[in-house]
Amino acid sequence: MVRAESVYANDGGDSEVDWDKEAAALAMPANPFFKAVKAIPVPDLVSEFADSAPPDVQQAVRFTIAKLLGNMPSEVAAITRVTSDKNIASLMFSMQMTGYMFRNAEYRRSLSESLSAAESGGGVAVEMGALPAVSGTVSVEIAEGMKAEVDAAAYMAELRSEVEGLRAQLTVAKEKQAGAGVGMIQYVQSLPTEEAQELTSQVSKEVLDAMGQLITSLLKEADVQPDAVMETSDLKMRELLVWQLVTGYKLRELEVKEELKDKFWGAEVADKE
């Protein structure tokens, strides 16, 4: 039950109340994605991202923020950002969608890698060194017009050693790429235009609504007035943008969990019926 005084302004009850608006707000079902994210303290949300997100995704977040705000450390110069409520709301939404895109790209990349591994599964025994024994000699061209007969087993062992060396170099290169923080960004940029657009074009209405509600809620809690001009430190702006990126990342996780629950749990119920 809603108490009468909760819908009046603090002016003795003389304000007029838009009862249609109040009734609509009460009748509107709570957005589950908004509730789920709102219930997570900001430090916990960011800490969870830091503990679970791949290094290249975390670096992609830092790269995105640095591209927007620059890399100048706060010790060098105290930078103040001035913006409007509409601009900050638009920027927050953009960061949420970017975080959503990173998580979606991570899902897509993992699926692609899993499929590639499954397709090449037949060659695992060969890669692990379970090659058949060889004997005899093989003819090897060591220079143009010059050939030599070498022991086949020794030659295969040499080739295997070279392959292992190349594989080790490839692993190091991949680790360096992840450490450089451009792995995820490069992956997104390498996608065909249509596939890249799908990373954000299929976001559900419920998630979009949750994004809007989270932004509105934050501006309201900060007591930001319509058409207000805001001034904040560079550090606070960075914290805000990281928060919004991580929020979008989390929203995509929640959306996928809901999709899986509807797909499998819903199918189970249908079978029972």
C-alpha positions as MATLAB code, in Angstrom:
seq = 'MVRAESVYANDGGDSEVDWDKEAAALAMPANPFFKAVKAIPVPDLVSEFADSAPPDVQQAVRFTIAKLLGNMPSEVAAITRVTSDKNIASLMFSMQMTGYMFRNAEYRRSLSESLSAAESGGGVAVEMGALPAVSGTVSVEIAEGMKAEVDAAAYMAELRSEVEGLRAQLTVAKEKQAGAGVGMIQYVQSLPTEEAQELTSQVSKEVLDAMGQLITSLLKEADVQPDAVMETSDLKMRELLVWQLVTGYKLRELEVKEELKDKFWGAEVADKE';
ca = [
       0.000    0.000    0.000;
       1.247    3.472   -0.862;
       0.892    6.038    1.927;
      -0.886    9.221    0.902;
       1.892   11.516    2.046;
       4.417    9.767   -0.204;
       2.789   11.168   -3.334;
       2.603   14.757   -2.137;
       5.387   17.279   -2.190;
       6.763   18.437    1.149;
       4.603   21.524    1.233;
       1.745   20.520    3.473;
      -0.165   18.619    0.819;
      -1.170   21.629   -1.287;
       0.460   20.386   -4.514;
      -1.664   18.875   -7.247;
      -0.946   15.247   -8.034;
      -1.028   13.734  -11.501;
      -2.877   10.590  -10.490;
      -2.760    9.124  -14.005;
       1.019    9.388  -13.961;
       1.231    7.923  -10.473;
      -1.028    5.023  -11.414;
       0.960    4.312  -14.554;
       4.208    4.266  -12.573;
       2.757    1.857  -10.020;
       1.298   -0.403  -12.697;
       4.535   -0.574  -14.697;
       6.377   -3.847  -13.987;
       9.891   -3.441  -12.627;
      12.619   -4.037  -15.185;
      14.559   -7.124  -13.984;
      17.821   -5.987  -15.581;
      17.568   -2.575  -13.930;
      16.835   -4.181  -10.556;
      19.703   -6.673  -10.885;
      22.356   -4.074  -11.750;
      20.997   -1.491   -9.316;
      21.314   -4.014   -6.498;
      25.068   -4.459   -7.079;
      27.275   -1.901   -5.287;
      29.500   -0.077   -7.770;
      32.795   -1.305   -6.206;
      31.543   -4.894   -6.396;
      30.444   -4.464  -10.019;
      33.834   -3.106  -11.076;
      35.696   -5.672   -8.959;
      33.770   -8.524  -10.572;
      34.697   -7.202  -14.005;
      38.360   -6.903  -13.013;
      38.375  -10.500  -11.739;
      36.496  -12.155  -14.610;
      36.969  -10.191  -17.834;
      39.875  -11.236  -20.107;
      42.944   -8.959  -20.011;
      42.412   -7.687  -23.555;
      38.817   -6.703  -22.757;
      39.932   -4.801  -19.663;
      42.603   -3.069  -21.701;
      40.027   -2.272  -24.390;
      38.015   -0.459  -21.720;
      41.064    1.546  -20.657;
      41.899    2.295  -24.293;
      38.347    3.526  -24.934;
      38.405    5.850  -21.924;
      41.865    7.154  -22.805;
      40.743    7.853  -26.359;
      37.851    9.928  -25.026;
      39.613   11.792  -22.227;
      43.294   11.545  -23.052;
      46.175    9.964  -21.153;
      47.451   12.892  -19.093;
      47.885   11.752  -15.450;
      46.139   13.738  -12.730;
      49.500   14.481  -11.061;
      50.539   16.544  -14.076;
      47.430   18.697  -14.404;
      44.098   18.891  -12.608;
      41.617   18.769  -15.478;
      38.013   19.857  -15.037;
      35.278   18.706  -17.395;
      32.265   20.891  -18.137;
      29.206   19.345  -19.763;
      25.413   19.422  -19.798;
      22.923   16.919  -18.434;
      21.926   15.845  -21.951;
      25.506   15.398  -23.075;
      26.478   13.377  -20.023;
      23.389   11.187  -20.399;
      24.257   10.582  -24.059;
      27.859    9.755  -23.149;
      26.752    7.356  -20.417;
      24.459    5.546  -22.851;
      27.278    5.343  -25.403;
      29.586    3.802  -22.797;
      26.937    1.277  -21.762;
      26.475    0.227  -25.382;
      30.252   -0.052  -25.798;
      30.484   -2.324  -22.758;
      27.566   -4.349  -24.109;
      29.404   -4.648  -27.439;
      32.636   -5.831  -25.791;
      30.795   -8.612  -23.933;
      28.916   -9.643  -27.048;
      32.150   -9.682  -29.055;
      33.728  -11.816  -26.340;
      30.882  -14.344  -26.628;
      31.207  -14.397  -30.411;
      34.974  -14.800  -30.321;
      34.777  -17.652  -27.798;
      32.191  -19.434  -29.922;
      34.328  -18.982  -33.025;
      37.406  -20.362  -31.261;
      35.435  -23.336  -29.925;
      34.144  -24.166  -33.382;
      37.642  -23.894  -34.847;
      39.013  -26.203  -32.170;
      36.227  -28.716  -32.820;
      36.865  -28.656  -36.558;
      40.582  -29.287  -36.069;
      40.049  -31.897  -33.378;
      41.079  -34.703  -35.696;
      44.602  -33.334  -35.823;
      45.146  -33.243  -32.066;
      47.029  -36.557  -31.978;
      49.429  -35.330  -34.652;
      50.015  -32.019  -32.836;
      50.721  -33.863  -29.596;
      53.532  -35.766  -31.188;
      51.791  -39.086  -31.814;
      53.249  -39.330  -35.322;
      53.890  -42.743  -36.895;
      57.451  -43.941  -36.908;
      59.389  -43.410  -40.134;
      62.495  -45.095  -41.543;
      64.751  -44.903  -44.522;
      65.993  -41.755  -46.219;
      64.435  -38.736  -47.896;
      65.777  -36.489  -50.627;
      66.086  -32.870  -49.516;
      66.902  -29.908  -51.771;
      69.461  -27.879  -49.856;
      70.145  -25.375  -52.654;
      69.051  -24.813  -56.217;
      70.104  -27.870  -58.176;
      71.637  -29.553  -55.108;
      69.975  -32.452  -53.284;
      71.056  -34.645  -50.421;
      69.844  -37.913  -48.927;
      69.172  -37.647  -45.181;
      67.853  -40.001  -42.557;
      64.051  -39.755  -42.567;
      63.631  -40.107  -38.783;
      66.215  -37.418  -38.037;
      64.681  -35.106  -40.649;
      61.176  -35.507  -39.179;
      62.525  -34.824  -35.694;
      64.137  -31.618  -36.962;
      60.895  -30.511  -38.631;
      58.965  -31.265  -35.471;
      61.401  -29.153  -33.459;
      60.969  -26.233  -35.874;
      57.173  -26.514  -35.690;
      57.273  -26.476  -31.896;
      59.513  -23.416  -32.007;
      57.123  -21.594  -34.331;
      54.191  -22.560  -32.137;
      55.969  -21.152  -29.081;
      56.657  -17.901  -30.935;
      52.995  -17.676  -31.946;
      51.894  -18.163  -28.335;
      54.223  -15.399  -27.160;
      52.948  -13.099  -29.914;
      49.333  -13.722  -28.877;
      50.169  -13.044  -25.226;
      51.896   -9.792  -26.158;
      48.886   -8.792  -28.236;
      46.574   -9.445  -25.294;
      48.923   -7.546  -23.004;
      48.916   -4.607  -25.392;
      45.177   -4.408  -24.935;
      44.239   -4.184  -28.604;
      43.180   -7.806  -29.067;
      39.483   -7.200  -28.527;
      39.443   -3.931  -30.431;
      41.294   -5.519  -33.342;
      38.850   -8.411  -33.295;
      35.839   -6.092  -33.503;
      37.469   -4.038  -36.240;
      38.236   -7.198  -38.223;
      34.586   -8.280  -38.351;
      32.595   -7.683  -41.552;
      30.384   -4.600  -41.274;
      27.149   -6.574  -40.840;
      28.608   -8.807  -38.109;
      30.064   -5.814  -36.273;
      26.685   -4.069  -36.346;
      24.998   -7.183  -34.955;
      27.022   -6.806  -31.765;
      24.700   -3.982  -30.693;
      21.774   -3.983  -33.137;
      20.047   -6.947  -31.513;
      19.977   -5.592  -27.967;
      16.601   -6.345  -26.389;
      14.034   -3.675  -25.547;
      14.262   -4.687  -21.883;
      18.002   -4.006  -21.791;
      17.569   -0.674  -23.570;
      14.898    0.271  -21.031;
      17.222   -0.763  -18.203;
      19.998    1.414  -19.608;
      17.682    4.397  -19.718;
      16.403    3.780  -16.207;
      19.922    3.428  -14.811;
      20.992    6.717  -16.364;
      17.853    8.527  -15.189;
      18.248    7.078  -11.706;
      21.876    8.165  -11.465;
      21.176   11.725  -12.624;
      18.268   11.953  -10.197;
      20.381   10.699   -7.288;
      23.032   13.271   -8.201;
      20.291   15.929   -8.180;
      21.102   17.015  -11.733;
      18.499   19.503  -12.912;
      17.196   19.627  -16.497;
      19.400   21.686  -18.833;
      21.984   22.027  -16.092;
      25.660   22.666  -16.824;
      27.858   20.373  -14.756;
      31.500   20.657  -13.776;
      33.478   17.667  -12.563;
      37.064   16.543  -12.205;
      38.749   14.400  -14.831;
      39.172   11.608  -12.281;
      35.447   11.508  -11.460;
      34.581   11.536  -15.151;
      36.876    8.564  -15.771;
      35.314    6.664  -12.883;
      31.839    7.382  -14.236;
      32.684    6.192  -17.757;
      34.363    3.012  -16.514;
      31.299    2.343  -14.370;
      28.997    2.729  -17.365;
      31.153    0.501  -19.591;
      31.159   -2.208  -16.951;
      27.398   -1.771  -16.524;
      26.811   -2.425  -20.228;
      29.104   -5.457  -20.037;
      27.091   -6.817  -17.102;
      23.762   -6.151  -18.809;
      24.785   -8.331  -21.755;
      25.736  -11.127  -19.344;
      22.345  -10.926  -17.659;
      20.590  -10.834  -21.030;
      22.369  -13.996  -22.210;
      21.514  -15.813  -18.984;
      17.869  -14.842  -19.457;
      17.924  -16.008  -23.079;
      19.350  -19.386  -22.064;
      16.832  -19.748  -19.247;
      13.942  -18.993  -21.596;
      15.296  -21.352  -24.244;
      16.020  -24.396  -22.106;
      13.771  -23.980  -19.086;
      10.901  -22.874  -21.327;
      11.396  -25.900  -23.569;
      11.351  -28.190  -20.519;
       8.031  -26.739  -19.365;
       6.583  -27.127  -22.851;
       7.630  -30.783  -22.912;
       5.975  -31.452  -19.572;
       2.774  -29.856  -20.759;
];
